Amino acid sequence: MSEADLKLHIIRLIDSQQGEILQEIYSLIVSKLYEEKQETDSLSALEMGYKNMAEDTEREAEAYEWIEHTFDSKEI
């Protein structure tokens, strides 16, 4: 399927929708095309690395536990 055919098919699918489903489609399109792109563009590579680390809840919990144990250490 060519890009032109795909665009036409998408437009026809959207045009056949109404009400709440149409609003959901709009929200999905906006978030996919604009919000995610702006977030990625506005963050540097370092910031993206920290963001990805913070979103890793398992590693974040391990890091927090490690920090808590260092407070109990007599070597500090």
N, C-alpha and C positions, 0 to 999 in steps of 0.2 A: 504494500500500500504506500503510495507516495505521500509526501508531507501535505500536499494540497488536499488529497482525499481524506487523510487523517483529520485535518482541521475541519473539513466540511462535515465529516461524521461526528466529530466532537460537538460542533455547533448544533447539529440536528438533535443530538442526544440532549444537550442542555435545553434547547428550545422546547423539547417535549415535556420538560419537568415543570412542576409548579410548587408554590408554597415553601414549606420547610425544607424539602429536598433541594430546591433551587437555592435557598439560602446556604445550606450546607455545602453545596457544590461551589458557590461563590467563595465561601470561607476557605475551603480547601485550596482553591486556585490562588487566592490572595496569599495565603500562608506559604504555599509552595513557590510561587514566583517572586514574591517580594520580601517577606519577613526573613526567610531562611537565607536568601541571597544577601540581604543587608547585614545580617548578623555575621555571616562569614566574611564579607568584605570589610566590615568595620573592625574585626579583630586581627591582631598581628599573629604570626605563627606561634610565638611564645604564649600569647593569650589563649589561642586555640588549644595549645598543649595543656595549659593549666585547666581550661574549661573541660577538656576531655578527661583529665585526671579527676577532677571534682565530681564528674558525673559517674565515675566508676565507684559505685557505693561500697563494693567489697574492699577495694584497696583503700578507700577513704576511711572505712571503719578500722582497718588494720593500722593505718597511719595514726589515727586518733588514739588507738589502744597503745601504740608504741610511745606516743608523746606522754600519755598518762603515766606509763611505767617509768619514764625518765624523771618525772617529778619525785618519785619515791627513791630514786637513786642517791646514795651518799657521795658519789663521785662528782656530782655537779657542784 
